[in-house]
Amino acid sequence: MPENIPANNTSGSSIMLKAVNLTRKFDRKVIFENVNFELTPSSATAITGRNGSGKSTLIKIIANLLIQSSGELNLFNKGEKVKKENVFKYIGFVSPYLNLYDEFTGYENLKIISDIRGSGHGNIDNVLKRVGLYNRRNDLLKIYSSGMKQRLKIAFAILHEPKIMLLDEPTSNLDLEGISVVDDIANEYKRDRILIIATNDAHERSLCGNEINLNEIKQS
């Protein structure tokens, strides 16, 4: 596996996500080092590796939730570097460790995130229908099953129609219908946007054409 993943150039592409020698350490332990990639729309990349190799850590860094120890990670829009504080506008993120508000309904949860993002409420009903939760939109989250909560996390990610979709173990706790929802969203995003999936699941891996295998990148 080469360290560099070349850009998947698309005519008219407006965004690019570029990592140069990305390294993350915890105390003195190197989790991964010298990760390089350059991604443009119409790319789908799987982050793979054994447990503890840093898959979730890397995807958190891409999501701007963690800071790398060294190296550079930049998002460009029309050739201009996007400021770190604005990266969230471009990214949708699904992860098992995202927190939801059990004391609110599914609809209210999405309304809260819409208010935080300043994106309005006009897309909430459509998103709830897409993930199969529209008929349960007024139920409190504390009575949602784990699979329903995972569907709501997917709704969070697609609500603002981001340019980059980051999925960390996206089919966890989902039934076949829920997996089909993830497949549809993944296939949509890899047509004209950037899709990244952190996974050891063979089916999730099959949705991607490129791979960053952290087992094959020098670690110490």
N, C-alpha and C positions, 0 to 999 in steps of 0.2 A: 504493500500500500504506500504510494508516494505521500510525502507530507503535504504537498500542495494540491488543492483541488482547483482546477482552472475555472475561469468564469464561463458560464453558459450564456454566451452573448445572444441577446435578443434585440432585433431591430426596434428602436424606439424605447428601449429600456430606460427608466428614469431613476431607479434606485440600484444601489450596490452595497453589499455587506462584505467588508474586507477585514480579515484577521492576519496579523503579521507576528510570528513568533509568540503567540499567546501562551502564557504560562501562569499556572496557579499553584501556590504553596500554602500549606497549613503548618504553621510553625516552621520546622526545618524539612518537613516531608513534601516532596514534589508530587502533586497529584497528576499533573500532565505538564508538558512543556513543548514549546516550538510547534504549536498548532497553527497551520496556515490554510486559509481558504479565501476565495473571492467568488461571491455568489450574486447573480443577477436574476431578474424575473424569469420564470419558466425553469426553475431549478428545484429539485427535491433531494435533500441530503439527510441520510440517517447518521446519527451519532451512536456508535455501538461500542461495546467493551464489557469486560467482566464487571461484576459488582465491585464497587470501590474504585473504578478506573476514572471516574470524574464526569460521567455523562450528564448528570443533573447539575453539577457544578458548572460545566461548560455552557449548558443551555441557560442557566441563571445569569451568567456573565453576558451572553448574547442578549438576554432580556433586560440587561442593565440593572439587575437586582443584586449582583455581586461585582466586585472590581477585581480584575486580573492582577497578579503579582508583578508581572512585567509583560512586555509586548504591547501591541496596539490592536484595538478593535474599533472600527469606524463604520458608520452608516453614511452613505452619500445619496443625496437626492439631486438629480440633474447636475451632477458634478460638484455640488457644494456639500461640505461636511455638515451633517445634522448635529446640532448641539445636544449634549448628553441629556439635558433636561427635557428635550423634545422627542427623544427616541421612542417613548411610550406611545406616541401618536401613530407610529408606524407598525407597532407590534401587537399581535394577539398571542396569548400565552395560556396553555392548558397544562396543569400539573397536579399530581395527587396531593401536594402540600399547600395548595392555595386555600385560604380560609374563606368560608361563607358565613352569612349571618343567620343562624338558626332561628332567631326570634322574629325574622321577617319572612314574607312570602317569596316565592320564586320571582314574581313580577317586581316586588319591592327591591329585591337584591339587584336586579338588572337596572331598575330606576336609579338606585344609589350610584352604581358604577357609571351610568350615563351622565348623572349630574357631576360626578368627579371629572369625567372626561370632557364635559361640555358638549356632548354629541346629540343631546335631545332624546326624546322618548319615542320618536316616530317609528323606529325599527324594532322595538321590543316585541310586539305581537308576532311579527314575521319570524324573528329569531326563535321565539318559543315554539312556534309551529314547526320550524325546521328541525329542532332537536326533540320534538315529540312531547313537549311539556305544556302546551297551551291549555289543555283541559285541567292541568294541575297548577296553573299559574297563581291561584289565590290560596293555595295550601302553604302552611308554614313549613320552612325547611326542616324543622326538627322531626317532621313525619315523612320526609323524603327518604327513599332507600339510597344506598351508596351509589347505585347505578344512576338514579335520578339526579343526585348531586353532581356526578361526573358529567351528565348531560348539561346541567346548568353551567358548569365550568366551561364547557364548549360554547355555550351561548354567550358567556362573558367574552370569550376570545373573538368571536366573529361579529359582535354587536356593532363595532365601529368600522367594520370592513377594512381591516388593516392590510398593509402591503406585505407584511412578513408574518407567517404563522409558525409559532414554536409549540411543539407538542411533546410533552414528557410522559411516556407511557399512556397514551391517550385512550386506549381501549380497556384500561383497568376497570373492573367491576361492571362492564357493559355486557348486555345480552346481544344476540345476533342483530337485532334491530338497531341497537345503539352502535355496534361496530359498523353497520352499514352507513349510519349517519357520519361517523368519522371518515370512512372511505370516501363518501361523496364530497365532504369538505376538503379532504386532502387532495383528491383528484381535481377539484375546482382550483385550489390554490396553486398547484404545480403547473397549471396551464399558463398563467400569466403573472404569478407573484412568486414569492420565495417561501418554500416549505422546508422546515427542519424538524426531524423527529428523533428524540432520544429514546432508544429502545434496545431490548434484547429479544423482542418478539419477532418471529419470522414473518408473520403477516404484515406487521407494521413496517418492517424493513423492506418488504416487497413493494411498498408504495413509493420508494425512493430509487432514483437512478444513481446517485453518488453516495459515498460512505466515508465518514471519518471514524476509523477504528482506533480507539484510544489504546488498545492493547499493542498496537503496532507503532505507536509513537513513543519515543524514548522517555522512560520514567526512571526515577531513582528513589 
